[in-house]
Amino acid sequence: MKTLLTATAAALLACAPVALAQSNGTKSNQVAPMVADNKVDTQTFVTTVPNANEFEIQSSKLAEQKSASADVKAFASQMIKDHTKAGDDFKTALSQGQTTASIKPAGPALQPKEQRMLDELKGASGKDFDAKYIMMQTEAHKQAVALFSTYAKSGDDPTMKEFAKKTLPMLKMHEKHVKELGAAHQG
C-alpha cells in the first residue's frame, strides 16, 4: 500500500473519503495523506462530502436489514441518524458559504467506487456482512476524519470550515465506536 499512497493521494481528493475502503488484502492502519501540503480546497471538500455521506447512510440502511448482530444494527441506526443530520447541516452551510456559489456538489448518486462497495455489501450475509460493513466503516471514518480535520484547519470558506469543525467530533465518535465493533467481532 505504501507504493500506492503517493499515486492515490491526488485521486483521493477527487473521490469520496471511502475510496480506500475496498479491501486490498492488507491490514494497514495507515491513513493516506489527503494532500501533500495538508490543505484541502473548498471544491474538493464540497464535492466529496455528499457522496461520502450518502454511502454512510445507504450502507447503514443495509446493515439494519442484513446484520444479525444487535450492536452492528444499533451502530447503523446511529449512523443513519447522524449522517442524515450532517447532510442537512452540509446543505445549510453550502447555501451560506462565501466561496461555494459556483461549486456544484455531486448529486445523490454514489461514485463508482462507493457503488461497488455497496454492491459488495448487498452480496454479503451473516458474519461476512458484518465484517465487510465494519471494515468499510472503519476505513471510511479514517478518511472522513482526515478530510474534515484538514479542512477545519486549512479551509478557505469560513462557513464550510465551521461545518467541518462542528461535524468532526461526531466523525471521531463514529471512528472510535466502529473500532470497538471491530474488536468485538474479531475471530
Solvent accessible surface area in square Angstrom, and as a share of the most:
residue,aa,sasa,rsa
1,M,61,0.27
2,K,144,0.61
3,T,122,0.71
4,L,96,0.48
5,L,30,0.15
6,T,120,0.70
7,A,75,0.58
8,T,32,0.18
9,A,15,0.12
10,A,72,0.56
11,A,49,0.38
12,L,5,0.02
13,L,39,0.19
14,A,88,0.68
15,C,36,0.21
16,A,3,0.02
17,P,2,0.01
18,V,0,0.00
19,A,8,0.06
20,L,40,0.20
21,A,0,0.00
22,Q,64,0.28
23,S,79,0.51
24,N,79,0.41
25,G,73,0.70
26,T,73,0.42
27,K,190,0.81
28,S,36,0.23
29,N,131,0.67
30,Q,74,0.33
31,V,67,0.38
32,A,0,0.00
33,P,65,0.41
34,M,10,0.05
35,V,20,0.12
36,A,109,0.85
37,D,106,0.55
38,N,114,0.59
39,K,85,0.36
40,V,0,0.00
41,D,71,0.37
42,T,6,0.04
43,Q,95,0.42
44,T,15,0.09
45,F,0,0.00
46,V,0,0.00
47,T,37,0.21
48,T,4,0.02
49,V,7,0.04
50,P,27,0.17
51,N,4,0.02
52,A,10,0.08
53,N,16,0.08
54,E,44,0.20
55,F,0,0.00
56,E,5,0.02
57,I,24,0.12
58,Q,55,0.24
59,S,0,0.00
60,S,0,0.00
61,K,100,0.42
62,L,23,0.11
63,A,0,0.00
64,E,68,0.30
65,Q,135,0.60
66,K,59,0.25
67,S,5,0.03
68,A,93,0.72
69,S,24,0.15
70,A,84,0.65
71,D,57,0.29
72,V,0,0.00
73,K,77,0.33
74,A,62,0.48
75,F,1,0.00
76,A,0,0.00
77,S,52,0.33
78,Q,67,0.30
79,M,0,0.00
80,I,31,0.15
81,K,138,0.58
82,D,17,0.09
83,H,6,0.03
84,T,64,0.37
85,K,128,0.54
86,A,8,0.06
87,G,15,0.15
88,D,80,0.41
89,D,56,0.29
90,F,8,0.03
91,K,135,0.57
92,T,70,0.41
93,A,8,0.06
94,L,33,0.16
95,S,93,0.60
96,Q,117,0.52
97,G,14,0.13
98,Q,132,0.59
99,T,64,0.37
100,T,5,0.03
101,A,93,0.72
102,S,101,0.65
103,I,17,0.09
104,K,155,0.66
105,P,43,0.27
106,A,31,0.24
107,G,43,0.41
108,P,111,0.70
109,A,76,0.59
110,L,21,0.11
111,Q,65,0.29
112,P,90,0.57
113,K,77,0.32
114,E,2,0.01
115,Q,67,0.30
116,R,126,0.46
117,M,0,0.00
118,L,4,0.02
119,D,71,0.37
120,E,65,0.29
121,L,0,0.00
122,K,104,0.44
123,G,73,0.70
124,A,4,0.03
125,S,77,0.50
126,G,33,0.32
127,K,177,0.75
128,D,76,0.39
129,F,0,0.00
130,D,6,0.03
131,A,59,0.46
132,K,51,0.22
133,Y,0,0.00
134,I,12,0.06
135,M,57,0.25
136,M,0,0.00
137,Q,0,0.00
138,T,29,0.17
139,E,29,0.13
140,A,0,0.00
141,H,1,0.00
142,K,17,0.07
143,Q,1,0.00
144,A,9,0.07
145,V,21,0.12
146,A,21,0.17
147,L,1,0.00
148,F,12,0.05
149,S,21,0.14
150,T,21,0.12
151,Y,0,0.00
152,A,9,0.07
153,K,163,0.69
154,S,27,0.17
155,G,9,0.08
156,D,82,0.43
157,D,0,0.00
158,P,71,0.44
159,T,33,0.19
160,M,0,0.00
161,K,52,0.22
162,E,87,0.39
163,F,11,0.05
164,A,0,0.00
165,K,101,0.43
166,K,151,0.64
167,T,12,0.07
168,L,23,0.11
169,P,85,0.53
170,M,34,0.15
171,L,4,0.02
172,K,99,0.42
173,M,98,0.44
174,H,3,0.01
175,E,26,0.12
176,K,132,0.56
177,H,68,0.31
178,V,0,0.00
179,K,107,0.45
180,E,88,0.40
181,L,5,0.02
182,G,19,0.18
183,A,69,0.53
184,A,75,0.58
185,H,63,0.28
186,Q,146,0.65
187,G,126,1.21
